Amino acid sequence: MLILLPPSEGKTPATTGSPVDPTQLWLPELGAARTRVLNKLVAMCRRGSARSVADSLAVLGLSEGQRGEIARNAELPEAPAGPAGAVYTGVLYEALDAGTLDDDARAWLHGSAVVFSGLWGVVRLGDLIPAYRCSVGVSLPAPVGGLTAYWKKNLRKALDPAAAGGPVLDLRSGAYAAMWAPPAESADRVAALRVLHERVVGGVAKRSVVSHFNKATKGRLVRALAAQSAKPASVDELVSALRDLKFTVEERPVAAGRPRQLDVVVAEL
């Protein structure tokens, strides 16, 4: 089973450890592609003039108050690397709280969860990476260019075989989902999941996607699966496992050849 996760914007730098080795991350055949992105990002952020810093902020979609992110990116090749599960610290990862899982659950998580990244392509939560700032919506200088298209080209050959066995639970946001899509022949083994927040307004139940609820619920859901070391052999078994864990799961109809679409409904208390 693979669980596909987005990264978090918030990251906590490691304070000790050796620098990252792109060839030692999951799917080492992506090492050259990762190094190419890393080198372009670092070169862009190391230019010393005020104009170049402003240009780097614009490329990365950052504000003037985030100049420290440029300096951090400039030092990535030498920065200490820590487990990705500790570096990513956004809402989803706070709810997942991987550090408090027992050994069996953590081993399951490190073998099942995959984080999509504008810089690294894909990493496991146990992979050692430094804190960085580079979303998949960024376009770096040639020959890398737009990272969505770059990774879409480079991920398929490595990731298609890794996802072939299924099932695959896709919890990514739209931007990161565009980096890789399962082959059509594997679509029935893939389920994309969204979280709907349900509240009653004027006596009528209304559902919507609310960012905080969406991320937190996905983190709790992955944690619950890890705690059970779940081993579903199909999407149907995955749905049953989630329902056994007391999640309200509904399925939406989709066209043939498309991944199955699941909704987890969270009612406002």
N, C-alpha and C positions, 0 to 999 in steps of 0.2 A: 504494500500500500504506500502511496505517496500522498502527502498533504502539501499543497502549494500555497505559500504564504507571501504577502507583500513584505517589504522591509519597513522600518519605521523611520520617520524623519528625525526623531530624537535618538541620540546615541550616546553611550557612556564610554569614554576612552579607557582602554586598558592602561594600567600604571606600570606593569612589568610584563616581560615576555620578549621574545625575539620578533623581528619584523616579519611581515607577511611574506609567504612564498606562494605565488599564484598557482604553481604546479602542484602544491600540496593540498589544495582545496578539493572539494568533491568534483568528480569528473576532471581529472588532471589533464585530459586532452584539450581542455579549454584554456590551459595555461598561457599559450601564446596570445590568444584573443584577449584574455584578461590583462596581460602585461601591456599590450598595445593601448588599451583604454587607460590604464594606470599611468603610463608614461606621458600620454597626451594631457591628461588631467593635471599631473604634477608640473609638467613644463608650462602649461598655461598659468598655473597659480604661483609659479616661482618668479615670474617677471616682476621686477621691483618697482616700476614707476607707478605713480598714483593713477595714471590713465589705464595702465594694464590691470591694476586691482579693480578699478571701476568696470572695465570690460569683463573681467572674470566674474564679478558679482552679477552682471547682466546675463552672462551666459548661463550661470548656475541658478538664476532666478532668486538671488539673495538681495537683502537690503543693506544699506550702509552700516547698520548696526550689527551686521553679521560678517564683518571683515575678518574676524577670528577664524571663520570657517575656511577662508582662503589660505591663511597661514597654516592651518592644520592640514589641508590638502597638500600643501607644498612639501610637507615633511612625511608624507605617507610611506615612502620606501624605508624610512628609518624608525617609524613609530612602533611602539609595542603593539603586538596583536593579541587579542583575547578571544574567547569563544563567542561566536556570533550571537548565541542565545543570551549572552550578558551584555554585548555591545548594543544590540537593538533594545530600546527601552521605551517604546511608545505604548499606547493604550493596550493594544493586542498583547504585547509581550509582558506588560505588567499583569494582565489578567491570566496569562499562561503561567507566569511565575515558575519558570522551569527549574530554577535553583532550589526550590523546595520540594521537588518531586523525589521519590525514592529512586534507588539505583536502577531498578528494572524499568520504571516508567521513563526515566531519563534516557536509558539505552534505547527504548522503543522510540522516543521522540527524536533522538539523533539519527535513527535509522529510517524514519518515516517523513519527517518534515523537511521541506526544501524552501529556502528563501530566495526570491527573485530580486536582483540588484542591478541598478544601472551601471555600477562599477565592476562587479564580479560575475555578472551573468546569473549564476545560481550558486548557493552555498548551503551546506548543512549547518544546523545550529551548533554543532561541535567544532566546526571549522574555525581556525584562528585568523581573525581579520582586525585591522585597526578601525577606529571611528573615522568616518569620511562624510563628505557632503557631495552627492552627485546623483540626482534622480534620473529615472529613465527618460524623462522628457527633455533632457539636455542634448544639445548638438555640439560636439567637440570638433576641434580643427581636423581637417583632412589628414589622413585617409579614413578616420573613424566616422565622423559625421554624426547623424542622428542615432542615438543609442537604441531606440526601439527597433529600427531597421537593422542596425548592426547586430544586435543580439538575436533578432528573428532569423537572420542568416546563419549565425554561428551556433545557435543552440540546438537546432533540429537534429543534426547528425548525432550529437552526444546524448540528447535528452529523450529522443523518441524510443531508443531501446530501453532506457532506464524506466520509462513509464509504461512499457508494453504489457507488463503482467497485470497491472491494475489491482484493485480499483484506485482511482485518482480523485481526491477531494480538492477542488479548486476554491480557495478562499481569497484569491488575489483581487485587488482593485483593478479597474479597467485599464489603466496605463500599463500595469505590469502584466496583465493578462494578454496584452498585445505582443509581448515578447516571444510567446510560444503558445501554440495551440496543438492539441493532440491530432494525430493523423485520423482521417475520417473513419478508417477501419477500426480505430480504438475508441471511437466516440461513446459507444455504449458502456464503456468501462470508466467513464469520467462523469463526475457530478460537480457542477458549479453551484455554489451555495451563497445565498444572500440572507441577511437578517432583516426582518420587518418588525418595527416597533408598533405595537397595537395599543391604541388608547380610545376611550369612549368619549365622543363629543356630541352633546345633545342627544344622548341615548343611542347614537350610532357608532359602531366600531369602525375606526379608520386606521389604516396601516400605511407606514411610510418607512423609508430608509433613513435612519438617524446615525450620523457618523460615529458618535461615541458608543452608542448601544451596539452598533454593527461590529466595531473592532473589539469591544470588551467581550461580547458574546462569542465571537470567533475564538478569542483566547481561552475562554472557559471551556468551550467545546473541545478544542484540541487537548487541553489539560485533562478533561474527563476521559477522552479516548486513550490518552497516554497512561492514566492511572489504571485503566483496565487492560493495558497492553493489547488493545483490540486487534483482531486479525480477520477482518471481513474479507471474503473472497470475491465479492461482487458489490455493485452499488446497492442492490436490494438488501444484502446483509449489512452494509454500512448504514442504510436508513433504519433497519431494525435495531442496530446497535445504538444509534443516536436516540431512538424512541425509548429503548430500555434505560438510557441514561436520563430520561425525563425531558428531553427536548421535543418541542412541538414541531414536527417536520411535515411539510406539505410539498407535493410535487406538481410542477407546472408542465403542461403538454408542450412538446417540442417536435420539430420536423425530424424526419429520419436522417441519420448521419450527423446529428448534432449532440453535444454533451447533454446529459440530463440536467434539469434545473430544479434545485431544491430551495425551499423557503423555510427558514427557522423563524417562528413567530414568538416574539417576546411581549407578553402583555404587561402594560403599565400597572403597577400596584397602587 
